[in-house]
C-alpha cells in the first residue's frame, strides 16, 4: 500500500460539494479527487479526458489524506497570480481569469466590496503542486 506521504497533491479536483451520504474519493488511474457524487454507478472516475471519461477505479479517502492535501496545497509557493472582474450591476457575469501582478494580488486579496467604479475583483494565487508533507 502507498503511504500518504508518497502521494502528491492531486492534479485534478472535482467540483461537486461533499455533502450528505457522499464521500471523498480518489482515482487510482489519473489522481482526481472529489465527491463520490461525481462517480459512475460502478464508482469509476468521470473526469473528462478528451472525448471520453477516465473511468479509472476509485478508493474512498479519509480525513488524514484530505488534511495532507490541504497542508500540501497551503505550503506550495505561488508561481503566478490571476484576477477576474465583474460589475456590481445585477446580472453582471465574471470576466475570464487573467494574469495580474503579485502587488495587485496583495492589494485585492480578501476584498469583497466593489471599488468606486462599481467593479468587483477576485484574485487567486496559482501554485505548483508539491508532494504532500509527512
N, C-alpha and C positions, 0 to 999 in steps of 0.2 A: 504494500500500500504506500502511496506517495504521501510524504508528510506535508503539512500545511506550509511550511517554510520553503518547500521545493516548488510550490505553485506560484506563478507570477500573478500580479493584479490582472483581472480578466480583460481581454481585448474588446469584448462586446458586453454591454449591459442592457438587459431588457427594459421596456418602458411601462409595462403593466404594473400597477401597485400590488404590493404584497399584503393582501387583506383576506379576511375570512379564513376559510379552510385551505387556502393555497400556501405553498411552502417555497422556500428558496431552493433553486435547482441550478446545477452546473452541467454543461455539456462536456462529455468526455472527449469529443472529437474537435470542436472548434474553440472551446473555452468560454462560451457565452454563459452569463449568469443572469438569472431573473426569476420571475414568479412562475410557478408551475401552471398558472393560468394560461401562459403562452405556449404550452407544450401540446403535442398531438394527444389523442386518446391513449396512445401507447407510450406516452412520456418521452417522446422524441423531440429534439430541438427544432424549432420553426424559424430560426434565423435565416434571412434571405441570403442566398449565395448565388448571385447572378439570376438565372431564371428558374431556380428551384430552392427548396429548403435544405438546410444542413442535414436534418434527420439523424443526427448523432444521438447515442444513448445519453441519458442524464442521470445524475445522482443527486439526492437531497443533500444539502449542506447545512451545517449548524451555525450557531452563534460564534463559535471560535473562528471558523473560516471567514464569516462575514466581518467580524471585528478585524481580522488580519488584513482583509481587503481595504477596509476603511482606513486603517492605520497606514497601509502602504500608499494609498492614494493621497493621504494628508501629508506624507513625508516627501512626496515627489516634488522636485523643483520645477516651477513653471518654465516652459520654453517659448511660450507665446501668449498673447492676450487678445481678447476679442470683445467687441461690443455689438449690441443691436439696439435699435431705437423704434419708438412709435410715438405718436402724439397722444395727448390726453383726451382728444375728442372721442366720443362714443363711436364704436365700430372700427377704430383705428387698429391696424394689424402690424405685427412686428416686421421690421425690415430683416433681411438675411444677416447673419453674423458676419462681421468684417474685422480685420485686424485693427488693433489700437496699441498705443504705447503703454509701457508699464506705468508711467506717470498718469496717463488718462485712467488706467485701471484703478490705481490707488485713489485718485480723486473721486471716482464714481462708485467704488465698491461700497455696498451697504446702503446706498441712497435709493430711495423708492419714490420720492416725490418728483414731479416734473420741474424742469428749470423755468426760467422767466418767459421762455418762448413756448411753453407747454409741451416740451419734449421729455419723454421718459426714456432713460437708458438702463440697460442691463449690461454688466461686464462679467467676464469669466477669464480665469487663467487656465491654460492648457498645459498639461504635464505629460511627460513620457512615463509610461508605466514601468515601475521598478519591481524587483522581487518583493514579496510580502515578508516583512521583518519577523524574526522569531519572537 
